[in-house]
Amino acid sequence: MPRGDKDKYTDKEKRQAEHIEEGYESRGVSKDEAERRAWATVNAVHHGGEKPGGGGYGKPENHEPMREGGEKGGRH
């Protein structure tokens, strides 16, 4: 599997990455950096792709990385 291939990720993981990426872009992060950060977050949560053959197959999710960030301190 070539680097960057997303075949081992579920549709849910892909949707989560897209949503996280949109959040970063709305805060002024470049498109490439937002995508990199989004997939880093998804990998931290799911330990890699959850389909058979992926690194996160059969492992529990860790939601702690998704609790960080956002608009801290009540800013709007």
Biopython code that builds the backbone (N, CA, C, O; Angstrom):
import numpy as np
from Bio.PDB.StructureBuilder import StructureBuilder

atoms = [
    (1, "MET", "N", (0.850, -1.181, 0.000)),
    (1, "MET", "CA", (0.000, 0.000, 0.000)),
    (1, "MET", "C", (0.893, 1.239, 0.000)),
    (1, "MET", "O", (1.730, 1.393, 0.890)),
    (2, "PRO", "N", (0.726, 2.131, -0.990)),
    (2, "PRO", "CA", (1.555, 3.339, -1.040)),
    (2, "PRO", "C", (1.227, 4.299, 0.087)),
    (2, "PRO", "O", (0.123, 4.278, 0.631)),
    (3, "ARG", "N", (2.176, 5.128, 0.432)),
    (3, "ARG", "CA", (1.956, 6.107, 1.486)),
    (3, "ARG", "C", (0.832, 7.050, 1.080)),
    (3, "ARG", "O", (0.746, 7.466, -0.075)),
    (4, "GLY", "N", (-0.016, 7.381, 2.026)),
    (4, "GLY", "CA", (-1.115, 8.289, 1.759)),
    (4, "GLY", "C", (-2.374, 7.584, 1.283)),
    (4, "GLY", "O", (-3.406, 8.233, 1.116)),
    (5, "ASP", "N", (-2.322, 6.272, 1.057)),
    (5, "ASP", "CA", (-3.483, 5.520, 0.616)),
    (5, "ASP", "C", (-4.459, 5.378, 1.785)),
    (5, "ASP", "O", (-4.057, 4.999, 2.885)),
    (6, "LYS", "N", (-5.741, 5.680, 1.553)),
    (6, "LYS", "CA", (-6.737, 5.675, 2.623)),
    (6, "LYS", "C", (-7.686, 4.479, 2.537)),
    (6, "LYS", "O", (-8.783, 4.525, 3.093)),
    (7, "ASP", "N", (-7.273, 3.400, 1.842)),
    (7, "ASP", "CA", (-8.139, 2.243, 1.654)),
    (7, "ASP", "C", (-8.515, 1.551, 2.963)),
    (7, "ASP", "O", (-9.601, 0.980, 3.061)),
    (8, "LYS", "N", (-7.652, 1.589, 3.955)),
    (8, "LYS", "CA", (-7.905, 0.865, 5.200)),
    (8, "LYS", "C", (-8.727, 1.683, 6.206)),
    (8, "LYS", "O", (-8.956, 1.237, 7.331)),
    (9, "TYR", "N", (-9.165, 2.870, 5.800)),
    (9, "TYR", "CA", (-9.976, 3.710, 6.679)),
    (9, "TYR", "C", (-11.449, 3.516, 6.364)),
    (9, "TYR", "O", (-11.825, 3.363, 5.202)),
    (10, "THR", "N", (-12.281, 3.522, 7.391)),
    (10, "THR", "CA", (-13.719, 3.386, 7.201)),
    (10, "THR", "C", (-14.304, 4.707, 6.723)),
    (10, "THR", "O", (-13.645, 5.745, 6.780)),
    (11, "ASP", "N", (-15.548, 4.661, 6.251)),
    (11, "ASP", "CA", (-16.231, 5.891, 5.837)),
    (11, "ASP", "C", (-16.348, 6.860, 7.008)),
    (11, "ASP", "O", (-16.236, 8.072, 6.827)),
    (12, "LYS", "N", (-16.573, 6.332, 8.203)),
    (12, "LYS", "CA", (-16.675, 7.176, 9.395)),
    (12, "LYS", "C", (-15.375, 7.935, 9.637)),
    (12, "LYS", "O", (-15.399, 9.131, 9.927)),
    (13, "GLU", "N", (-14.249, 7.251, 9.519)),
    (13, "GLU", "CA", (-12.955, 7.894, 9.729)),
    (13, "GLU", "C", (-12.708, 8.983, 8.681)),
    (13, "GLU", "O", (-12.184, 10.050, 8.998)),
    (14, "LYS", "N", (-13.087, 8.707, 7.439)),
    (14, "LYS", "CA", (-12.922, 9.692, 6.373)),
    (14, "LYS", "C", (-13.799, 10.919, 6.625)),
    (14, "LYS", "O", (-13.355, 12.047, 6.410)),
    (15, "ARG", "N", (-15.042, 10.710, 7.079)),
    (15, "ARG", "CA", (-15.929, 11.832, 7.400)),
    (15, "ARG", "C", (-15.371, 12.655, 8.554)),
    (15, "ARG", "O", (-15.412, 13.884, 8.521)),
    (16, "GLN", "N", (-14.847, 11.974, 9.582)),
    (16, "GLN", "CA", (-14.271, 12.686, 10.721)),
    (16, "GLN", "C", (-13.092, 13.550, 10.275)),
    (16, "GLN", "O", (-12.976, 14.701, 10.696)),
    (17, "ALA", "N", (-12.226, 13.011, 9.438)),
    (17, "ALA", "CA", (-11.068, 13.764, 8.965)),
    (17, "ALA", "C", (-11.519, 14.990, 8.181)),
    (17, "ALA", "O", (-10.949, 16.070, 8.334)),
    (18, "GLU", "N", (-12.535, 14.828, 7.346)),
    (18, "GLU", "CA", (-13.042, 15.954, 6.561)),
    (18, "GLU", "C", (-13.600, 17.048, 7.471)),
    (18, "GLU", "O", (-13.353, 18.233, 7.248)),
    (19, "HIS", "N", (-14.343, 16.651, 8.482)),
    (19, "HIS", "CA", (-14.932, 17.616, 9.404)),
    (19, "HIS", "C", (-13.854, 18.350, 10.208)),
    (19, "HIS", "O", (-13.931, 19.565, 10.395)),
    (20, "ILE", "N", (-12.869, 17.620, 10.672)),
    (20, "ILE", "CA", (-11.762, 18.227, 11.427)),
    (20, "ILE", "C", (-10.991, 19.191, 10.529)),
    (20, "ILE", "O", (-10.612, 20.283, 10.955)),
    (21, "GLU", "N", (-10.764, 18.778, 9.286)),
    (21, "GLU", "CA", (-10.044, 19.623, 8.331)),
    (21, "GLU", "C", (-10.798, 20.935, 8.090)),
    (21, "GLU", "O", (-10.184, 22.001, 8.042)),
    (22, "GLU", "N", (-12.121, 20.861, 7.939)),
    (22, "GLU", "CA", (-12.922, 22.076, 7.736)),
    (22, "GLU", "C", (-12.799, 23.022, 8.935)),
    (22, "GLU", "O", (-12.750, 24.241, 8.770)),
    (23, "GLY", "N", (-12.749, 22.452, 10.133)),
    (23, "GLY", "CA", (-12.596, 23.271, 11.324)),
    (23, "GLY", "C", (-11.275, 24.024, 11.344)),
    (23, "GLY", "O", (-11.226, 25.204, 11.689)),
    (24, "TYR", "N", (-10.203, 23.332, 10.970)),
    (24, "TYR", "CA", (-8.902, 23.992, 10.919)),
    (24, "TYR", "C", (-8.884, 25.086, 9.854)),
    (24, "TYR", "O", (-8.357, 26.173, 10.092)),
    (25, "GLU", "N", (-9.458, 24.804, 8.676)),
    (25, "GLU", "CA", (-9.465, 25.790, 7.603)),
    (25, "GLU", "C", (-10.267, 27.033, 7.992)),
    (25, "GLU", "O", (-9.906, 28.148, 7.617)),
    (26, "SER", "N", (-11.353, 26.841, 8.743)),
    (26, "SER", "CA", (-12.163, 27.994, 9.162)),
    (26, "SER", "C", (-11.406, 28.875, 10.150)),
    (26, "SER", "O", (-11.758, 30.037, 10.352)),
    (27, "ARG", "N", (-10.358, 28.312, 10.767)),
    (27, "ARG", "CA", (-9.549, 29.094, 11.704)),
    (27, "ARG", "C", (-8.278, 29.625, 11.035)),
    (27, "ARG", "O", (-7.384, 30.130, 11.713)),
    (28, "GLY", "N", (-8.198, 29.510, 9.705)),
    (28, "GLY", "CA", (-7.109, 30.140, 8.975)),
    (28, "GLY", "C", (-5.894, 29.272, 8.705)),
    (28, "GLY", "O", (-4.865, 29.788, 8.269)),
    (29, "VAL", "N", (-5.980, 27.968, 8.950)),
    (29, "VAL", "CA", (-4.863, 27.064, 8.673)),
    (29, "VAL", "C", (-4.899, 26.714, 7.182)),
    (29, "VAL", "O", (-5.980, 26.546, 6.617)),
    (30, "SER", "N", (-3.749, 26.603, 6.548)),
    (30, "SER", "CA", (-3.691, 26.292, 5.119)),
    (30, "SER", "C", (-4.309, 24.918, 4.844)),
    (30, "SER", "O", (-4.404, 24.076, 5.737)),
    (31, "LYS", "N", (-4.725, 24.711, 3.598)),
    (31, "LYS", "CA", (-5.386, 23.469, 3.190)),
    (31, "LYS", "C", (-4.512, 22.243, 3.472)),
    (31, "LYS", "O", (-4.991, 21.262, 4.041)),
    (32, "ASP", "N", (-3.247, 22.293, 3.082)),
    (32, "ASP", "CA", (-2.356, 21.151, 3.283)),
    (32, "ASP", "C", (-2.120, 20.862, 4.755)),
    (32, "ASP", "O", (-2.143, 19.706, 5.178)),
    (33, "GLU", "N", (-1.895, 21.911, 5.536)),
    (33, "GLU", "CA", (-1.654, 21.734, 6.970)),
    (33, "GLU", "C", (-2.914, 21.238, 7.669)),
    (33, "GLU", "O", (-2.834, 20.411, 8.578)),
    (34, "ALA", "N", (-4.072, 21.735, 7.255)),
    (34, "ALA", "CA", (-5.336, 21.295, 7.854)),
    (34, "ALA", "C", (-5.562, 19.808, 7.593)),
    (34, "ALA", "O", (-5.996, 19.077, 8.483)),
    (35, "GLU", "N", (-5.268, 19.363, 6.372)),
    (35, "GLU", "CA", (-5.430, 17.947, 6.044)),
    (35, "GLU", "C", (-4.469, 17.092, 6.855)),
    (35, "GLU", "O", (-4.853, 16.039, 7.364)),
    (36, "ARG", "N", (-3.230, 17.533, 6.980)),
    (36, "ARG", "CA", (-2.232, 16.788, 7.755)),
    (36, "ARG", "C", (-2.659, 16.649, 9.208)),
    (36, "ARG", "O", (-2.587, 15.563, 9.783)),
    (37, "ARG", "N", (-3.103, 17.756, 9.799)),
    (37, "ARG", "CA", (-3.536, 17.727, 11.204)),
    (37, "ARG", "C", (-4.778, 16.864, 11.395)),
    (37, "ARG", "O", (-4.896, 16.149, 12.390)),
    (38, "ALA", "N", (-5.701, 16.932, 10.440)),
    (38, "ALA", "CA", (-6.937, 16.156, 10.542)),
    (38, "ALA", "C", (-6.636, 14.659, 10.566)),
    (38, "ALA", "O", (-7.167, 13.927, 11.402)),
    (39, "TRP", "N", (-5.783, 14.206, 9.645)),
    (39, "TRP", "CA", (-5.466, 12.782, 9.613)),
    (39, "TRP", "C", (-4.625, 12.366, 10.819)),
    (39, "TRP", "O", (-4.724, 11.227, 11.274)),
    (40, "ALA", "N", (-3.808, 13.267, 11.336)),
    (40, "ALA", "CA", (-3.051, 12.959, 12.558)),
    (40, "ALA", "C", (-4.005, 12.738, 13.721)),
    (40, "ALA", "O", (-3.789, 11.852, 14.547)),
    (41, "THR", "N", (-5.056, 13.540, 13.787)),
    (41, "THR", "CA", (-6.047, 13.396, 14.850)),
    (41, "THR", "C", (-6.808, 12.087, 14.698)),
    (41, "THR", "O", (-6.996, 11.360, 15.673)),
    (42, "VAL", "N", (-7.250, 11.780, 13.473)),
    (42, "VAL", "CA", (-7.977, 10.534, 13.232)),
    (42, "VAL", "C", (-7.098, 9.333, 13.590)),
    (42, "VAL", "O", (-7.580, 8.374, 14.192)),
    (43, "ASN", "N", (-5.810, 9.377, 13.223)),
    (43, "ASN", "CA", (-4.904, 8.279, 13.561)),
    (43, "ASN", "C", (-4.716, 8.155, 15.066)),
    (43, "ASN", "O", (-4.605, 7.042, 15.581)),
    (44, "ALA", "N", (-4.678, 9.267, 15.775)),
    (44, "ALA", "CA", (-4.521, 9.219, 17.226)),
    (44, "ALA", "C", (-5.751, 8.605, 17.884)),
    (44, "ALA", "O", (-5.636, 7.910, 18.894)),
    (45, "VAL", "N", (-6.915, 8.857, 17.319)),
    (45, "VAL", "CA", (-8.165, 8.336, 17.878)),
    (45, "VAL", "C", (-8.331, 6.857, 17.553)),
    (45, "VAL", "O", (-8.653, 6.059, 18.434)),
    (46, "HIS", "N", (-8.113, 6.488, 16.298)),
    (46, "HIS", "CA", (-8.420, 5.137, 15.822)),
    (46, "HIS", "C", (-7.195, 4.243, 15.717)),
    (46, "HIS", "O", (-7.334, 3.060, 15.403)),
    (47, "HIS", "N", (-6.018, 4.759, 15.966)),
    (47, "HIS", "CA", (-4.770, 3.989, 15.886)),
    (47, "HIS", "C", (-4.521, 3.466, 14.478)),
    (47, "HIS", "O", (-3.985, 2.371, 14.310)),
    (48, "GLY", "N", (-4.902, 4.228, 13.478)),
    (48, "GLY", "CA", (-4.762, 3.812, 12.086)),
    (48, "GLY", "C", (-6.098, 3.333, 11.557)),
    (48, "GLY", "O", (-7.109, 3.418, 12.254)),
    (49, "GLY", "N", (-6.115, 2.834, 10.339)),
    (49, "GLY", "CA", (-7.353, 2.376, 9.717)),
    (49, "GLY", "C", (-7.968, 1.207, 10.453)),
    (49, "GLY", "O", (-7.257, 0.320, 10.924)),
    (50, "GLU", "N", (-9.297, 1.200, 10.556)),
    (50, "GLU", "CA", (-9.980, 0.158, 11.315)),
    (50, "GLU", "C", (-10.439, -1.029, 10.478)),
    (50, "GLU", "O", (-10.989, -1.986, 11.022)),
    (51, "LYS", "N", (-10.225, -0.986, 9.173)),
    (51, "LYS", "CA", (-10.582, -2.142, 8.353)),
    (51, "LYS", "C", (-9.511, -3.223, 8.533)),
    (51, "LYS", "O", (-8.387, -2.921, 8.934)),
    (52, "PRO", "N", (-9.858, -4.488, 8.237)),
    (52, "PRO", "CA", (-8.859, -5.552, 8.356)),
    (52, "PRO", "C", (-7.593, -5.218, 7.571)),
    (52, "PRO", "O", (-7.658, -4.822, 6.407)),
    (53, "GLY", "N", (-6.458, -5.380, 8.211)),
    (53, "GLY", "CA", (-5.176, -5.056, 7.607)),
    (53, "GLY", "C", (-4.674, -3.682, 7.999)),
    (53, "GLY", "O", (-3.508, -3.359, 7.772)),
    (54, "GLY", "N", (-5.541, -2.869, 8.585)),
    (54, "GLY", "CA", (-5.133, -1.549, 9.055)),
    (54, "GLY", "C", (-4.566, -1.649, 10.462)),
    (54, "GLY", "O", (-4.830, -2.617, 11.175)),
    (55, "GLY", "N", (-3.793, -0.655, 10.861)),
    (55, "GLY", "CA", (-3.140, -0.693, 12.167)),
    (55, "GLY", "C", (-4.087, -0.648, 13.344)),
    (55, "GLY", "O", (-3.739, -1.120, 14.427)),
    (56, "GLY", "N", (-5.282, -0.092, 13.165)),
    (56, "GLY", "CA", (-6.221, 0.046, 14.273)),
    (56, "GLY", "C", (-7.283, -1.031, 14.328)),
    (56, "GLY", "O", (-8.210, -0.945, 15.134)),
    (57, "TYR", "N", (-7.164, -2.049, 13.479)),
    (57, "TYR", "CA", (-8.176, -3.092, 13.420)),
    (57, "TYR", "C", (-8.274, -3.811, 14.766)),
    (57, "TYR", "O", (-7.288, -4.369, 15.249)),
    (58, "GLY", "N", (-9.469, -3.796, 15.372)),
    (58, "GLY", "CA", (-9.708, -4.504, 16.625)),
    (58, "GLY", "C", (-9.269, -3.762, 17.865)),
    (58, "GLY", "O", (-9.363, -4.312, 18.962)),
    (59, "LYS", "N", (-8.790, -2.528, 17.738)),
    (59, "LYS", "CA", (-8.354, -1.758, 18.900)),
    (59, "LYS", "C", (-9.445, -0.770, 19.310)),
    (59, "LYS", "O", (-10.164, -0.257, 18.452)),
    (60, "PRO", "N", (-9.576, -0.500, 20.602)),
    (60, "PRO", "CA", (-10.576, 0.480, 21.028)),
    (60, "PRO", "C", (-10.164, 1.899, 20.640)),
    (60, "PRO", "O", (-8.981, 2.199, 20.486)),
    (61, "GLU", "N", (-11.175, 2.768, 20.483)),
    (61, "GLU", "CA", (-10.910, 4.163, 20.137)),
    (61, "GLU", "C", (-10.494, 4.944, 21.380)),
    (61, "GLU", "O", (-10.923, 4.627, 22.489)),
    (62, "ASN", "N", (-9.668, 5.954, 21.195)),
    (62, "ASN", "CA", (-9.255, 6.860, 22.254)),
    (62, "ASN", "C", (-9.729, 8.253, 21.853)),
    (62, "ASN", "O", (-9.139, 8.868, 20.964)),
    (63, "HIS", "N", (-10.789, 8.766, 22.494)),
    (63, "HIS", "CA", (-11.391, 10.037, 22.092)),
    (63, "HIS", "C", (-10.704, 11.250, 22.692)),
    (63, "HIS", "O", (-11.119, 12.377, 22.420)),
    (64, "GLU", "N", (-9.683, 11.064, 23.485)),
    (64, "GLU", "CA", (-9.005, 12.187, 24.128)),
    (64, "GLU", "C", (-8.457, 13.223, 23.128)),
    (64, "GLU", "O", (-8.591, 14.419, 23.387)),
    (65, "PRO", "N", (-7.847, 12.821, 22.001)),
    (65, "PRO", "CA", (-7.333, 13.831, 21.076)),
    (65, "PRO", "C", (-8.413, 14.754, 20.508)),
    (65, "PRO", "O", (-8.113, 15.888, 20.135)),
    (66, "MET", "N", (-9.659, 14.293, 20.436)),
    (66, "MET", "CA", (-10.729, 15.124, 19.891)),
    (66, "MET", "C", (-11.251, 16.129, 20.914)),
    (66, "MET", "O", (-12.014, 17.025, 20.554)),
    (67, "ARG", "N", (-10.863, 16.005, 22.160)),
    (67, "ARG", "CA", (-11.337, 16.925, 23.189)),
    (67, "ARG", "C", (-10.491, 18.193, 23.242)),
    (67, "ARG", "O", (-10.899, 19.190, 23.838)),
    (68, "GLU", "N", (-9.322, 18.157, 22.622)),
    (68, "GLU", "CA", (-8.426, 19.309, 22.642)),
    (68, "GLU", "C", (-8.783, 20.269, 21.522)),
    (68, "GLU", "O", (-9.484, 19.900, 20.580)),
    (69, "GLY", "N", (-8.304, 21.488, 21.622)),
    (69, "GLY", "CA", (-8.470, 22.449, 20.541)),
    (69, "GLY", "C", (-9.826, 23.119, 20.560)),
    (69, "GLY", "O", (-10.490, 23.183, 21.594)),
    (70, "GLY", "N", (-10.225, 23.613, 19.415)),
    (70, "GLY", "CA", (-11.476, 24.352, 19.325)),
    (70, "GLY", "C", (-11.283, 25.767, 19.809)),
    (70, "GLY", "O", (-10.153, 26.217, 20.000)),
    (71, "GLU", "N", (-12.359, 26.459, 20.003)),
    (71, "GLU", "CA", (-12.282, 27.843, 20.471)),
    (71, "GLU", "C", (-12.232, 27.822, 21.996)),
    (71, "GLU", "O", (-13.265, 27.712, 22.656)),
    (72, "LYS", "N", (-11.057, 27.924, 22.535)),
    (72, "LYS", "CA", (-10.859, 27.842, 23.969)),
    (72, "LYS", "C", (-11.190, 29.160, 24.651)),
    (72, "LYS", "O", (-11.078, 30.228, 24.048)),
    (73, "GLY", "N", (-11.582, 29.082, 25.864)),
    (73, "GLY", "CA", (-11.797, 30.275, 26.672)),
    (73, "GLY", "C", (-13.076, 31.028, 26.341)),
    (73, "GLY", "O", (-13.216, 32.192, 26.719)),
    (74, "GLY", "N", (-14.000, 30.401, 25.654)),
    (74, "GLY", "CA", (-15.276, 31.030, 25.370)),
    (74, "GLY", "C", (-15.235, 32.090, 24.288)),
    (74, "GLY", "O", (-16.181, 32.866, 24.153)),
    (75, "ARG", "N", (-14.150, 32.143, 23.507)),
    (75, "ARG", "CA", (-14.072, 33.114, 22.411)),
    (75, "ARG", "C", (-15.093, 32.780, 21.332)),
    (75, "ARG", "O", (-15.432, 31.613, 21.133)),
    (76, "HIS", "N", (-15.585, 33.809, 20.631)),
    (76, "HIS", "CA", (-16.542, 33.589, 19.543)),
    (76, "HIS", "C", (-16.116, 34.338, 18.315)),
    (76, "HIS", "O", (-16.794, 34.279, 17.289)),
]
sb = StructureBuilder()
sb.init_structure("model")
sb.init_model(0)
sb.init_chain("A")
sb.init_seg("    ")
for serial, (resi, resn, name, xyz) in enumerate(atoms, 1):
    if name == "N":
        sb.init_residue(resn, " ", resi, " ")
    sb.init_atom(name, np.array(xyz, "f"), 0.0, 1.0, " ", f" {name:<3s}", serial, name[0])
structure = sb.get_structure()
